[in-house]
Structure formats: C-alpha cells, structure tokens
Amino acid sequence: MTNRNYHNQNLHDNVINSARRFLNTTDYDIYTNPSSQKNAGIGDLYPDIVMTVKGKTTVKFIIEVETADSINLYEATNQWKKYATNIQASFYILVPLNLKVKADQLCKQVGISVRFGTYSVDYAGNVTNISFN
C-alpha cells in the first residue's frame, strides 16, 4: 500500500526474494507478490509472501515485508489490520531489526496480534540475518 521511492521498493523486493530463499520449501509452497504484482491472492488481499502446505491450497502463513518508510500508523490500520483479521493464517510482519519495537507498538495501538520476523541490510545493501520469532 505504501508508495515507496525507488530505493525502498528495490529493498522491499530484495527482502521478499531473500526471505523466499530462507523459508522452508520442503514442506511449503511459497508464492510472492513483489512490487504491485498479484501472483497469489487471498480474496482481494495480496500479502507479499503466501505459504501453503506443499501441494495444498490452504494458506498456513502470510508474511508482509516492510521497510523503514512503511512502518507507520497508516499501514498498521489500512493493511496489517486487514491481514490480521481477514485471513485465517499465521501472520508475520518482516521488518528491519532496528524497527521491530516501533512495529510492535503500532500493532498494539491498532489492536492486532502478529508475529514478527526481522532482517538487516549490510553496508553493500545485501539483505542479511533474516530471522522469524
């Protein structure tokens, strides 16, 4: 939903791709919706990453990737809350490590319960240290 600048959109899409490589592809089919692509939807919602049990269509996990510019009250209210309340799956928000506390505070402010994953970006712009709690 956020209207990201070129740099942040590239980072967002790189995090999606890095997370996809990091996740368990043995047990799950993983679908991604980078940029404004709509490859895998749940109704009219298109989380960044959708995971189903291998060979099944039931959604088990959804992951929404955020960058520094998209961790705000508007996103929490208009996107995260929709995902948390309208999709019957474990919902993760993947955020920069240094912004996890802010994202958690926003979730509490809008009254949603989510799980968090974090990532870092090294000096060369590579996505590193992906972790899901």
MILOVO-522354 format. One record per residue (C-alpha): x negated, y negated, z. Coordinates in nm, 2 decimals, padded with zeros to 4 digits. Example, Ala and Ser with C-alpha at 12.3 -4.5 7.8 and 13.67 -1.06 7.14 Angstrom:
REM MILOVO-522354
+--------+--------+--------+
|      X |      Y |      Z |
+--------+--------+--------+
| -01.23 |  00.45 |  00.78 |
| -01.37 |  00.11 |  00.71 |
+--------+--------+--------+
REM end
This chain:
REM MILOVO-522354
+--------+--------+--------+
|      X |      Y |      Z |
+--------+--------+--------+
|  00.00 |  00.00 |  00.00 |
| -00.29 | -00.24 |  00.07 |
| -00.40 | -00.45 | -00.22 |
| -00.78 | -00.37 | -00.19 |
| -01.06 | -00.55 | -00.36 |
| -01.28 | -00.35 | -00.60 |
| -01.54 | -00.26 | -00.34 |
| -01.29 | -00.14 | -00.08 |
| -01.09 |  00.05 | -00.34 |
| -01.41 |  00.23 | -00.45 |
| -01.49 |  00.31 | -00.09 |
| -01.14 |  00.44 | -00.03 |
| -01.15 |  00.67 | -00.33 |
| -01.50 |  00.79 | -00.24 |
| -01.38 |  00.88 |  00.11 |
| -01.09 |  01.07 | -00.04 |
| -01.33 |  01.27 | -00.26 |
| -01.58 |  01.33 |  00.03 |
| -01.30 |  01.44 |  00.26 |
| -01.17 |  01.68 |  00.00 |
| -01.52 |  01.84 | -00.03 |
| -01.54 |  01.86 |  00.35 |
| -01.20 |  02.02 |  00.41 |
| -01.12 |  02.40 |  00.42 |
| -01.04 |  02.51 |  00.06 |
| -01.04 |  02.87 |  00.16 |
| -00.71 |  02.86 |  00.35 |
| -00.56 |  02.54 |  00.19 |
| -00.48 |  02.39 | -00.14 |
| -00.58 |  02.03 | -00.14 |
| -00.42 |  01.76 | -00.35 |
| -00.53 |  01.40 | -00.37 |
| -00.37 |  01.07 | -00.47 |
| -00.67 |  00.82 | -00.52 |
| -00.61 |  00.46 | -00.62 |
| -00.25 |  00.44 | -00.74 |
| -00.23 |  00.79 | -00.87 |
|  00.07 |  01.00 | -00.79 |
| -00.06 |  01.36 | -00.83 |
|  00.12 |  01.52 | -00.53 |
|  00.42 |  01.36 | -00.36 |
|  00.65 |  01.45 | -00.08 |
|  00.98 |  01.30 | -00.18 |
|  00.89 |  00.94 | -00.27 |
|  00.58 |  00.93 | -00.05 |
|  00.22 |  00.98 | -00.18 |
| -00.03 |  01.03 |  00.10 |
| -00.40 |  01.01 |  00.00 |
| -00.45 |  01.38 |  00.08 |
| -00.19 |  01.66 |  00.09 |
| -00.28 |  02.01 |  00.22 |
| -00.06 |  02.32 |  00.18 |
| -00.13 |  02.68 |  00.28 |
| -00.31 |  02.85 | -00.01 |
| -00.06 |  02.95 | -00.27 |
|  00.24 |  02.79 | -00.08 |
|  00.43 |  02.47 | -00.12 |
|  00.49 |  02.39 |  00.24 |
|  00.29 |  02.08 |  00.35 |
|  00.08 |  02.15 |  00.66 |
| -00.14 |  01.84 |  00.68 |
| -00.14 |  01.49 |  00.53 |
| -00.43 |  01.25 |  00.55 |
| -00.42 |  00.88 |  00.49 |
| -00.76 |  00.72 |  00.42 |
| -00.81 |  00.36 |  00.55 |
| -01.08 |  00.11 |  00.50 |
| -01.15 | -00.19 |  00.72 |
| -00.91 | -00.41 |  00.53 |
| -00.62 | -00.17 |  00.56 |
| -00.62 | -00.12 |  00.93 |
| -00.36 | -00.37 |  01.03 |
|  00.00 | -00.41 |  01.16 |
|  00.15 | -00.42 |  00.81 |
|  00.00 | -00.08 |  00.72 |
|  00.10 |  00.07 |  01.05 |
|  00.45 | -00.05 |  01.02 |
|  00.52 |  00.00 |  00.65 |
|  00.31 |  00.31 |  00.57 |
|  00.19 |  00.50 |  00.87 |
|  00.52 |  00.49 |  01.04 |
|  00.69 |  00.63 |  00.73 |
|  00.45 |  00.92 |  00.70 |
|  00.47 |  00.99 |  01.08 |
|  00.85 |  01.00 |  01.08 |
|  00.95 |  01.12 |  00.73 |
|  00.70 |  01.40 |  00.66 |
|  00.71 |  01.73 |  00.87 |
|  00.34 |  01.79 |  00.87 |
|  00.04 |  01.71 |  01.09 |
| -00.05 |  01.35 |  01.01 |
| -00.41 |  01.23 |  01.02 |
| -00.54 |  00.88 |  00.95 |
| -00.91 |  00.88 |  00.84 |
| -01.07 |  00.56 |  00.95 |
| -01.42 |  00.41 |  00.98 |
| -01.57 |  00.53 |  01.31 |
| -01.60 |  00.18 |  01.45 |
| -01.23 |  00.10 |  01.39 |
| -01.07 |  00.41 |  01.54 |
| -00.98 |  00.22 |  01.86 |
| -00.81 | -00.05 |  01.66 |
| -00.62 |  00.20 |  01.45 |
| -00.51 |  00.39 |  01.77 |
| -00.39 |  00.06 |  01.93 |
| -00.18 | -00.02 |  01.62 |
| -00.02 |  00.33 |  01.62 |
|  00.08 |  00.28 |  01.99 |
|  00.21 | -00.06 |  01.91 |
|  00.45 |  00.07 |  01.64 |
|  00.53 |  00.38 |  01.84 |
|  00.39 |  00.67 |  01.64 |
|  00.17 |  00.96 |  01.73 |
| -00.10 |  01.06 |  01.48 |
| -00.43 |  01.24 |  01.48 |
| -00.75 |  01.07 |  01.37 |
| -01.04 |  01.15 |  01.16 |
| -01.34 |  00.92 |  01.13 |
| -01.62 |  00.86 |  00.87 |
| -01.93 |  00.64 |  00.84 |
| -02.10 |  00.48 |  00.54 |
| -02.48 |  00.48 |  00.52 |
| -02.70 |  00.20 |  00.40 |
| -02.67 |  00.32 |  00.04 |
| -02.29 |  00.33 |  00.05 |
| -02.26 |  00.71 |  00.08 |
| -01.97 |  00.84 |  00.30 |
| -02.12 |  01.04 |  00.59 |
| -02.02 |  01.20 |  00.92 |
| -01.66 |  01.29 |  00.84 |
| -01.50 |  01.43 |  01.15 |
| -01.15 |  01.53 |  01.24 |
| -01.05 |  01.54 |  01.61 |
+--------+--------+--------+
REM end
